[in-house]
Amino acid sequence: MNKVHHTAIICSNYEVSKQFYTEVLNLEIIREVYREERQSYKLDLALKGDYIIELFSFPYPPKRPSRPESCGLRHIAFEVDDLEKIIAHCKKHDVIAEPIRIDEFTNKRFTFIADPDDLPIEFYEK
């Protein structure tokens, strides 16, 4: 294996999630496709040119059982240089971060926000 290629996320409201990932998290749109046969959008998103997220919409997706300790994907994490800067940016978009915590093994600082479907997103300071 070489690296993680991408993470796939299914959202409940495509326009709201598209706005969140592109305007709040500032991810770049690589490609957007509507797949008529599936009644589904597929939005390919990049961070600094690297393809990282496929955002899907499907009619009536089931809800996530619990947050964040359900079986399956727990969260997605982004490395950041400055937690305060990303927290302030999120706050401007009415996205509130949890209190900053310290990783007990690395002594690095981190925090969580949630996407529009309550998927946990971690920001981990470099």
C-alpha positions, 0 to 999 in steps of 0.5 A: 500500500502507498497511502490512503486514497480517499474517504467516502461520506454519505450526506443527508442534504447534498447542498448543505454538505457541499457548502460545508466542505467547500466553504467552511473547510475550504476543500477544492472541487475536483469533479461533480457528477449527478448519477441519474440512475442512482439519484445521487450526486458524487462530489470529489474534493481535494486538499492542497491538490490531493484528492481526499473526500468523495461526498455522496448523496443518496435518497433516504440514507439511514442515520448514524447510530451514535456519535462517535462510538458507533461501529465503523468510521469513527471520524476524519482528521485533518492536520493543522498548523494552528488550532486557534486559527481553524477554530476562529474560521469555523466560528465565523461559519457558526461551526463550534469546536469542542474544547481543545484537548491534549493527546496523552501520548503525543502531547499534541493539541486537538479538537473536534467539530461536526459536519452537517450530518454530525460526522465528527471531524478532528483538527490535530495540531502539527 
